[in-house]
Amino acid sequence: MEWTEFYRERDYDRIAYLAGEEMPDLLERFFERTRVPETMLSVGCGPAVTEFAVAERHPETSVHGVDVSEDLMRDNRDLAADANVENLTFAVDTLPDLDTDGEYDLVYCVATLFFVKDVDRALESLWDRVAPGGHLVVSYPSSGTRRGALEMDEQSQAFFSLVVGEENLRTRADVESVLGVKTADFWAAVDAPDEPFVTFAPTVVVQKEQ
Ligand SMILES: C[S@@+](CC[C@H](N)C(=O)[O-])C[C@H]1O[C@@H](n2cnc3c(N)ncnc32)[C@H](O)[C@@H]1O
């Protein structure tokens, strides 16, 4: 099943897929250690639990979430309107190429490249949208992702076919070679607990030069 069908056909959970309830606080810790972005683009935002938290905690930050699923974007938009969250917008957009224009202080793309075949082109699209001095936080599909996927039930594993088939796996060195810059480990940067998501979803942070 594809993600678009998944959100259309299911009563899906409103969860942060990566790091669950901890993720909004981990990202908040990142802001404390760097700065609160004025603009944030989240690619593959899913049900946008972290994005809602950022928008509610930081009314001065404009948060824009995009995802491949039109149904999900409509649901997210309705939820933002119901909750009177005015600094949070949503649109349909699909990696590896993005229609979304502009440059953002933070481009955030977690637990999404697992489902993208052309990881390198996707990384370039994400990096292109980082403003000078801004940050990219991105998870990439790795051998650790594959080990985790192989432990999933058959239905969940089907979503990870590119990872399981070793079609889109990357190392941190690969990511650095595409971006042309050194990265830092996001989980270490925010003192994330030693939990399975750290190896399942290696995530790096990189800052663009001013
Ligand atoms: C595992 S969920 C992660 C959602 C969110 N980032 C989180 O951590 O809760 C993966 C999301 O990526 C979206 N997605 C999958 N392929 C995509 C693509 N090519 N472009 C944009 N979004 C995509 C899916 O619709 C899904 O919402």
PDBQT file of the ligand as one rigid body, heavy atoms in Angstrom, charges set to zero:
ROOT
HETATM    1  C1  LIG A 301       6.901   7.585   8.516  1.00  0.00    +0.000 C 
HETATM    2  S1  LIG A 301       5.988   9.002   8.025  1.00  0.00    +0.000 S 
HETATM    3  C2  LIG A 301       6.865  10.311   8.879  1.00  0.00    +0.000 C 
HETATM    4  C3  LIG A 301       5.983  11.495   9.145  1.00  0.00    +0.000 C 
HETATM    5  C4  LIG A 301       6.617  12.577  10.012  1.00  0.00    +0.000 C 
HETATM    6  N1  LIG A 301       7.812  13.132   9.411  1.00  0.00    +0.000 N 
HETATM    7  C5  LIG A 301       6.902  12.026  11.400  1.00  0.00    +0.000 C 
HETATM    8  O1  LIG A 301       8.076  11.803  11.742  1.00  0.00    +0.000 OA
HETATM    9  O2  LIG A 301       5.920  11.813  12.111  1.00  0.00    +0.000 OA
HETATM   10  C6  LIG A 301       6.528   9.270   6.349  1.00  0.00    +0.000 C 
HETATM   11  C7  LIG A 301       5.764  10.372   5.646  1.00  0.00    +0.000 C 
HETATM   12  O3  LIG A 301       6.408  10.625   4.402  1.00  0.00    +0.000 OA
HETATM   13  C8  LIG A 301       5.402  10.855   3.425  1.00  0.00    +0.000 C 
HETATM   14  N2  LIG A 301       6.017  10.566   2.125  1.00  0.00    +0.000 N 
HETATM   15  C9  LIG A 301       6.320   9.362   1.591  1.00  0.00    +0.000 A 
HETATM   16  N3  LIG A 301       6.913   9.501   0.400  1.00  0.00    +0.000 NA
HETATM   17  C10 LIG A 301       7.014  10.848   0.179  1.00  0.00    +0.000 A 
HETATM   18  C11 LIG A 301       7.538  11.633  -0.890  1.00  0.00    +0.000 A 
HETATM   19  N4  LIG A 301       8.085  11.074  -1.962  1.00  0.00    +0.000 N 
HETATM   20  N5  LIG A 301       7.473  12.985  -0.787  1.00  0.00    +0.000 NA
HETATM   21  C12 LIG A 301       6.901  13.569   0.302  1.00  0.00    +0.000 A 
HETATM   22  N6  LIG A 301       6.384  12.867   1.345  1.00  0.00    +0.000 NA
HETATM   23  C13 LIG A 301       6.441  11.528   1.276  1.00  0.00    +0.000 A 
HETATM   24  C14 LIG A 301       4.286   9.914   3.808  1.00  0.00    +0.000 C 
HETATM   25  O4  LIG A 301       3.053  10.290   3.266  1.00  0.00    +0.000 OA
HETATM   26  C15 LIG A 301       4.333   9.985   5.325  1.00  0.00    +0.000 C 
HETATM   27  O5  LIG A 301       3.458  10.961   5.837  1.00  0.00    +0.000 OA
ENDROOT
TORSDOF 0
